[in-house]
Amino acid sequence: MKKETQPKSARMKRRTALRWAIDIVIILAASAIYSLGVHCFISSNNIAPGGVTGIAIIVSEVVPIKVGTLIFAFNVPLMILGFIFLNKKTMIKTVISVTAITVFTDVFGEFVPTYSAEGGNGIMAALFGGALMGIGLGLNYQREGTSGGTDIIIKMIQRRSPDLKIGVITAVLDIFVVGLGMLVYRDINVVLFAVVAIFVQSKFIDFLVYGTQESRFLMIFSEHSKEIARKLLTQNRGVTLFKAEGAYSGTERQVIVTAVHRTAYSKVKRTVREIDPKAFVITTSAGEVFGEGFTQLTV
């Protein structure tokens, strides 16, 4: 038995080491992309797009310290708290990411040219800066890392108050930073461009983390569930049947559970309506579905 388990253990260690190596390489690349967005488009045009990065950009306007250095300085106490309260694996990757963002942002500041928003080009700076930052963060999240800052705060708040939605917490924190930018720069355009950058950034994050294969998840309650299931099977749909009992009537019936691509949703709904117009159907969006017929589950 020992001879069999040792090779398996060694293979598992090699796979884990390879996965970590790939994660770190991608996190470093993601940090470079994020830093390009910050240096070339965001900080150079006084846009403060929320989070610790936004605070660092604002403070750098008042104190003669580089943006990257300020990002690291503001993240140090948050990373310490993260190691105390959050997952250690995620925090190790966060330290790597924050350190890389610090170095890349300050190094790029020495030789990489910036985009000027003068002449009414602020919207372009917000769009491209938000896109690059979103790509960097999205790739980071894919590898179970974070950019530190408000990500750590959000995770800690959620541990204490799991009912609070991430979007709400993020919005409150971003509004605070954007408002601070308004006070420092005294320019309404700063607020407007920051909102654009935040919006674009969030869309790119969602695109990279959740993909474009949005699907629909359906639960179908019907007295003709077997007939509906057979029809869906002929359409090459994956179907699962669950036994259920009505709490009021006590009647037993089978519930159909299935997931379909967004483009096929109308056809499934029409099929159910043709067989049983009285069917009770619950539909919800599924950001991504893995498995046969959908996106393949990969590391």
C-alpha positions in Angstrom: 0.0 0.0 0.0 2.8 2.4 0.8 4.4 2.0 -2.6 1.1 3.0 -4.2 0.3 5.9 -2.0 3.7 7.6 -2.2 3.7 8.2 -6.0 0.1 9.6 -5.7 1.2 11.9 -3.0 4.2 13.0 -5.0 2.0 13.7 -8.1 -0.4 15.7 -5.9 2.4 17.8 -4.6 3.7 18.4 -8.1 0.3 19.4 -9.3 -0.2 21.7 -6.4 3.2 23.3 -7.0 2.5 23.7 -10.7 -0.9 25.3 -9.9 0.7 27.7 -7.5 3.3 28.6 -10.1 0.7 29.3 -12.8 -1.4 31.3 -10.3 1.6 33.5 -9.3 2.6 34.1 -13.0 -1.0 35.1 -13.8 -1.3 37.3 -10.7 2.0 39.1 -11.6 0.7 39.7 -15.2 -2.6 40.8 -13.8 -0.9 43.2 -11.5 1.1 44.7 -14.3 -2.1 45.3 -16.4 -3.8 46.9 -13.4 -0.8 49.1 -12.7 -0.8 50.3 -16.4 -4.4 51.3 -16.0 -3.6 53.2 -12.8 -0.5 55.0 -14.1 -1.3 55.7 -17.7 -5.0 56.7 -17.5 -6.3 57.0 -13.9 -3.8 58.7 -11.5 -2.3 60.9 -14.3 -5.7 62.4 -14.8 -6.7 62.8 -11.2 -9.4 60.1 -11.4 -10.0 58.4 -8.0 -12.0 55.2 -8.8 -12.7 54.1 -5.3 -10.9 51.7 -3.1 -7.4 52.0 -1.6 -6.0 52.9 -5.1 -8.4 55.8 -5.2 -7.3 57.0 -1.7 -3.6 56.6 -2.7 -4.2 58.7 -5.8 -5.9 61.5 -3.8 -3.2 61.5 -1.1 -0.4 61.6 -3.7 -1.9 64.9 -4.8 -1.3 66.3 -1.3 1.8 64.4 -0.2 4.9 64.0 -2.4 4.9 60.2 -2.3 4.5 57.8 -5.3 1.1 56.2 -5.8 2.4 52.7 -5.7 4.2 53.2 -2.4 1.0 54.7 -0.9 -1.0 51.7 -2.1 1.3 49.4 -0.3 1.4 51.5 2.9 -2.4 51.7 3.1 -2.6 47.9 2.5 -0.2 46.9 5.2 -2.6 47.1 8.2 -5.4 45.6 6.1 -3.2 42.6 5.1 -2.3 42.1 8.7 -6.0 41.9 9.6 -6.6 39.6 6.6 -4.0 37.1 7.9 -5.8 37.1 11.3 -9.4 36.8 10.0 -9.3 35.4 6.5 -8.0 32.5 4.4 -4.2 32.3 4.5 -3.9 31.0 1.0 -5.9 33.9 -0.4 -3.8 36.4 1.7 -0.5 35.0 0.5 -1.6 35.7 -3.1 -2.9 39.1 -2.0 0.5 40.0 -0.6 2.1 39.0 -3.9 -0.5 41.0 -5.8 -0.2 44.2 -3.7 3.6 44.0 -3.8 3.6 43.6 -7.6 1.1 46.5 -8.0 3.3 48.7 -5.8 6.5 47.9 -7.8 4.9 48.0 -11.3 3.0 51.3 -10.6 6.1 53.1 -9.4 8.4 51.6 -12.1 5.9 52.5 -14.8 5.9 56.0 -13.4 9.6 56.3 -14.4 9.4 55.6 -18.1 5.9 54.7 -19.3 4.1 57.7 -20.9 0.7 58.7 -19.7 -2.5 59.6 -21.5 -3.6 63.3 -21.1 -7.3 64.0 -20.6 -6.9 67.6 -21.6 -9.2 68.9 -24.3 -12.2 66.9 -23.1 -10.6 63.4 -23.3 -11.4 62.5 -19.6 -14.0 60.0 -20.7 -11.5 58.1 -22.7 -9.1 58.0 -19.8 -11.9 56.7 -17.5 -12.9 54.0 -20.1 -9.5 52.7 -20.8 -8.2 53.0 -17.3 -11.3 51.2 -15.9 -11.0 48.5 -18.5 -7.3 47.8 -17.7 -8.0 47.8 -13.9 -11.0 45.5 -14.4 -8.9 43.1 -16.5 -6.2 43.0 -13.9 -8.7 42.5 -11.0 -10.7 39.9 -12.9 -7.6 37.8 -13.7 -6.6 38.2 -10.0 -9.9 36.9 -8.8 -9.7 34.0 -11.2 -6.6 32.7 -9.4 -8.2 33.2 -5.9 -6.3 36.4 -5.3 -7.3 40.0 -4.5 -5.8 43.4 -4.9 -6.0 43.9 -1.1 -7.6 47.1 0.1 -11.4 47.2 0.1 -11.5 43.5 -1.0 -10.1 42.6 2.5 -12.6 45.0 4.2 -15.5 43.5 2.2 -14.5 39.9 3.1 -14.2 40.8 6.8 -17.6 42.7 6.8 -19.2 39.7 5.1 -17.9 37.3 7.7 -19.7 39.3 10.5 -22.7 40.3 8.4 -23.2 37.7 5.7 -26.6 39.1 4.7 -25.0 42.3 3.4 -24.5 42.2 -0.4 -21.0 42.7 -1.9 -22.3 45.3 -4.3 -23.8 47.4 -1.5 -20.6 47.3 0.6 -18.5 48.2 -2.5 -20.8 51.0 -3.5 -20.6 52.6 0.0 -16.8 52.4 0.1 -16.5 53.7 -3.5 -18.9 56.6 -2.8 -16.8 57.6 0.2 -13.6 57.7 -1.9 -15.2 59.5 -4.8 -16.6 62.1 -2.5 -13.1 62.6 -0.9 -11.7 63.1 -4.4 -14.4 65.8 -5.0 -13.3 67.6 -1.9 -9.5 67.5 -2.8 -9.8 68.2 -6.6 -12.8 70.5 -6.4 -13.9 69.4 -9.8 -17.2 67.7 -10.6 -15.6 66.0 -13.6 -13.5 64.0 -11.2 -16.6 62.4 -9.8 -18.2 61.8 -13.2 -15.0 60.2 -14.6 -14.5 58.1 -11.5 -18.1 56.7 -11.7 -17.4 55.8 -15.4 -14.1 54.1 -14.5 -15.8 52.1 -11.6 -18.6 51.0 -13.9 -16.3 49.8 -16.7 -14.0 48.1 -14.2 -16.9 46.1 -12.7 -18.1 45.0 -16.1 -14.7 43.7 -17.1 -14.4 41.9 -13.7 -17.8 40.2 -14.3 -16.8 39.2 -17.8 -13.6 37.5 -16.7 -14.9 36.0 -13.5 -18.3 34.8 -14.7 -17.8 34.6 -18.4 -20.3 35.3 -21.2 -22.1 31.9 -21.0 -25.0 33.2 -18.9 -27.6 30.4 -18.6 -31.0 29.9 -17.0 -31.8 27.5 -14.1 -35.4 26.2 -14.1 -37.5 24.3 -11.6 -40.7 23.0 -13.2 -43.7 21.9 -11.1 -46.3 20.0 -13.2 -48.7 17.1 -13.1 -47.2 16.2 -16.5 -43.6 16.2 -15.4 -42.6 12.9 -17.0 -44.0 14.0 -20.3 -42.2 17.3 -20.1 -39.0 15.6 -19.1 -39.2 13.2 -22.1 -39.7 16.1 -24.5 -36.7 18.0 -23.0 -34.6 14.9 -23.4 -35.4 14.7 -27.1 -34.0 18.3 -27.3 -30.7 17.1 -25.7 -31.4 18.9 -22.4 -30.0 17.6 -19.2 -33.0 16.9 -16.9 -33.2 15.8 -13.3 -36.4 14.7 -11.5 -36.9 15.2 -7.8 -39.7 13.8 -5.7 -41.7 16.5 -3.9 -44.8 16.7 -1.7 -47.1 19.7 -1.5 -47.3 21.0 2.0 -50.9 22.0 1.7 -52.4 19.3 -0.5 -50.0 16.5 0.5 -49.9 15.4 -3.1 -46.7 13.8 -4.4 -45.3 14.9 -7.7 -42.0 15.1 -9.5 -40.1 18.4 -10.0 -38.0 18.9 -13.1 -34.7 20.7 -12.6 -32.7 21.7 -15.7 -30.2 24.3 -16.9 -30.2 25.8 -20.4 -28.3 28.3 -22.4 -29.9 31.7 -22.6 -30.5 31.3 -26.3 -32.5 28.0 -25.7 -34.6 29.4 -22.8 -37.5 30.5 -25.0 -37.8 27.1 -26.6 -37.9 25.3 -23.3 -40.5 27.6 -21.9 -42.6 27.1 -25.0 -42.3 23.3 -24.6 -43.5 23.5 -21.1 -46.4 25.7 -22.0 -47.5 23.4 -24.9 -47.6 20.3 -22.6 -48.9 21.9 -19.4 -50.1 25.6 -19.5 -50.8 25.4 -15.8 -47.2 24.4 -14.9 -45.5 26.4 -12.1 -42.0 27.4 -13.2 -39.3 29.1 -11.2 -36.5 30.6 -13.3 -33.3 32.3 -12.2 -30.1 33.4 -13.9 -27.0 31.2 -13.6 -23.9 33.2 -14.2 -22.0 30.1 -15.4 -22.8 26.4 -15.7 -20.0 23.8 -15.8 -20.3 20.3 -17.3 -21.4 18.5 -20.4 -23.1 20.8 -22.9 -21.7 23.9 -21.1 -18.4 25.4 -20.1 -15.8 22.8 -19.2 -14.6 22.9 -15.6 -10.9 23.9 -15.7 -8.4 25.1 -13.2 
